Amino acid sequence: ALPISISIVTPCLQVVATCDLAPGQECFPVDAPVRFRGYVTNCGDITLTNVTAAASRAGALQLFNPATGLPLSGNFILPPGRAAVFSNSFLPTLAEACAGSAANAVTATARDTTTIGGPRASVTNSLTTSCPICVVPALVVTKQCPAGLIEPGGVVTFTGSVSNAGNITLTNVRSEEHT
């Protein structure tokens, strides 16, 4: 009998993503897109092809060669230890803006097309990142009392206003009189 050798491979795909905040910026404005960036890397010991990445909030992501900045498309090859970069953005929902955080999941998939991995060998990985949103809810209440003196037992009529001094739409704002 002839000796048979079996090759054992460990395909691996890693996703790294982060919020793309400008220097000195701690959170995204309520009315601005949330930007994110990251990379997909082959952390295994076998070459991968058909590498794709998609974001739960922004859809399919264009992958780029980190050295040249050129877009990668089709069945590009990602050797072990190499990476492809991405960036994109999405608009937060009202609920996320109110909560002060917006989540986005990036999922990457790739195939091993060698005879070692077999015809359907694939690997997938994902990462969810939450980005902070600057929320400043604020009301300004003003009240003006009458200019003149009021007779004892007389009626006091005052005026006032309520305005939104924050950066988010407020709903169900009510005014109540307390005596």
N, C-alpha and C positions, 0 to 999 in steps of 0.2 A: 504494500500500500504506500502511496505517495504521501509525504507529509503535507498537511493542509495548514495554512496560516490564516488567522482571522485578525483583521484590523479592527480595533475598537476606537471609535472616534467620539469626541464630545463636542457636538455643535452647541454654540452659545451665542446669544444676541443680547446685548444690554442697551437699555434706553436711559439716557440722562437728560433731564429737562429742568429748566429754571425760569423764573420770572425775569423778563428783560427790562429791568428798571434802569432809568438813566442815573448817572452818578449823582449821589446826594438825595435821590428820590426814595422815599420809604414805601410809597403805595401809589396805585394808579388813580387818577381822577375818576369820579363817578361817570362822567359822560365821555370818557376816552376809551379806546380799545385797550384790552389787556394783551401785552406783548409777551411772547415766550420764545425761548431758543434752547437748543441742546444738540445732542448727537446720538447716533446709533453706532455701536461698535461691535465688531466680531470678537467676542471674548472666548471663543472656542479654539479648537485645534484643526479645523477644516475650513476650506474656502466656501463661502456662501454666495449665492446668486439670487436674482429676483428680489432684492431687498426693497421693501416698501415701508412707509411709515404713514400713519394717519392720526389725527387729533380728534378727540371726541367733539370739540367745539369748532374746529376749523376745517375738518375734512382731510383729504389727502395732502400730505406734506411733500414739497419738493426737497429732495436731498441734494447736497452739494459736496464737491470735493473740497476738503478743508484746506488743502495746499494751494489750489488754483482758483477756488471760488466758482468753478464751472459746474453747471447742473449735471447730475447723474440721472440717467434714464435707461429704460429698457432692462435688460438682464445684466446689469453691471455686476462685476465681481468684487466681493469684499473679502480680501484675504484675512487670516487671523491677525489680530492686533490692530487692524485698520478701522477707520471710522468715517462716517458721512455726517455732515451737519445739517441742521434745519432751523428755520425761524418762521413765525407766523403770529397772527393776532386774532382776537375775537371780541365781540361786545358783551359785557356782562349783562345778565338779566336784572330786572328790578329787584327780585328777591336776593340775588347775590350782592347787589349794590347796598341794599339795606343791611345785609349780614356782614358786609365789610370784607368779603372774600369770594373769589371766583375760582372754581376748580376746572382742570383740563387734564384729560388722560391721553397720553401718546402711546400708541401700540405699533410695534415694528414686527415684521415677519420677513423670513428669508427661507430659501430652499438650498438644500445640498443636492446638486445634480450629479455628483460622482457616483460611480457604481458601488462605492462603499456604503453610502447612505441609502441607496435604493431610490426608486422612482418617485416616491411620495415623502421623502424625508424633508421635514420643515421644522423651523424653530420660531417661537413667538415670545415676545416679552413686552411688558407695558409698565408705565409709571404714571401716577396721578400727582399733579402739582397744584397747590392752592396759592393764588396770588392775592396780596392784600389790596383792598380798595379803600380810598380815603372817603370816609363818610362823616359829614358834619351836619347833623340835624340841628336846626336852631330856629326858635321863634322869638320875635321881638314884640313885646306888648307895650303899648303906650296908653296913657290915660291923662286926659285934661279935665281938671275940675273947673267949675264955673268961676268967672273972674270976680264977681261981687259976693258980698256976704249973703247968707241965706237966713231968712227969718226963722225963729224957733218954730218947729212943726211944719216948715215949708218943704217943698219938693226939691231935691237936688238932682240936677240933670248933668251928667258928664258925658264926654265923648272919648273915643279911643280907637286904636287900630291894632290889628294883629298882622304881622308880615313874616314871610319866610326869609330868614337870614342865613340859611344853610345852603348846601350844595346838592340837595336831594329833594324830590317832590314829596310833599307831606299830604296825607289824606286824612279825612275825618277830623279836621281841625274844628273845634267848637268853642264857642264863647259862652260862659255862664255868669250870671249875676249873683253875687253873694252879698247879703246885707249884714 
